[in-house]
């Protein structure tokens, strides 16, 4: 019963958090955003004390259920292992804890977090790894299917679906996501929870508390026949049936062992209760009732946290794609406050990149900030009426900004490039940048101050510009815009 309840809750969390990353409508984050914010590392970085304390209390009471019902990367490994179980049963065996590897990885992670080696932090963070896998590998397939449905709907004069662009936002991040998935697939296919119990820093940290959990998987030695079936079905390889011991630091309370035991020799209770039960030879404990109550408790705790189109010119000439300019300072989203704050709190989960409706955010290819979001305006610009990225960020790397505050937050300023400007190169009027600037920071002035008949060129009021990128995105010059946004290390309110 425990195993079934755990699987139902895990499936619920896994499906919904996957939909959060896949969402093309931009509406699901209002209902599902809490699933990202109850992940341990994002809550810790966001200094969400309530969530961190609740997760630690759950671990002290139930053991490492965070890893089996809340963490999407852990649940993904369970799914892979379950598929293999259909082909080969009873395939696991007990192995001793590899302390040197587990604690070395945890120490490396903590040092990287403190020292600001954010690329390494992003690589090891479990929730972020799953986010990259979904965003880079699964979402393009999902969006392709959406476009097929949109084409079918259009044929019947229905617009229930609409086309979306399918493109790779960052090749290095795509490669990292693919390699991560392959490695995790192989480990889970062969040995179940190897990654969680040897590499994952969150799992290792929670293991310190799981050792002292109130409820544990315990043996009734008088009933155990040493058949070994529990050990052969433990994907965490933590049950030593010969000595009737369980390594609670690695047990993720999946319930498989309870389900497989034919002699009612395993219980999920406080260990002292098992010993008393055996000594007094009491009637068998009603595990179904206990497991149901446990499942209901876990479900209640979880519920509490809930409180393709072508670019053409007039349909005739294909427009040349824009190329991103070389910026001296990278652009970070409004709400990130500064490049330093973004770098210190972002784990590169890609949720903001996946959710950005204007296709402005993409993972950085800079080694020091690898996979963290940065802004680029080849496909769109940061509209002042949108604050989606700050709404979905679970770590506090992008704090939630009211729209009125966002419209006055300066993340950079526009810079004019004379050699690319169409009035200068072709001698024709343009003014696109001035017309589309939402804050009126651009004015058109004569190229020749002494000739009022000369073509008009833009001049930028840097004190007024907020760096939204409308001018850069809508500039008709190709492949490089005649005006681009240079980022600011520290944002300020105008």
Helices and strands as residue ranges (DSSP letters): H 2-22, H 29-37, H 40-45, H 49-62, H 65-65, I 66-70, H 72-85, H 99-115, H 118-124, H 126-133, I 134-138, H 139-155, H 171-191, H 194-198, H 201-210, E 216-219, H 229-232, E 239-240, E 245-246, H 256-260, E 266-269, H 271-280, H 287-304, E 312-313, E 317-318, H 339-345, H 351-355, E 361-363, G 367-369, E 373-375, H 388-392, H 403-406, E 409-416, G 418-420, H 422-425, H 432-436, E 442-446, E 456-460, H 470-474, E 483-493
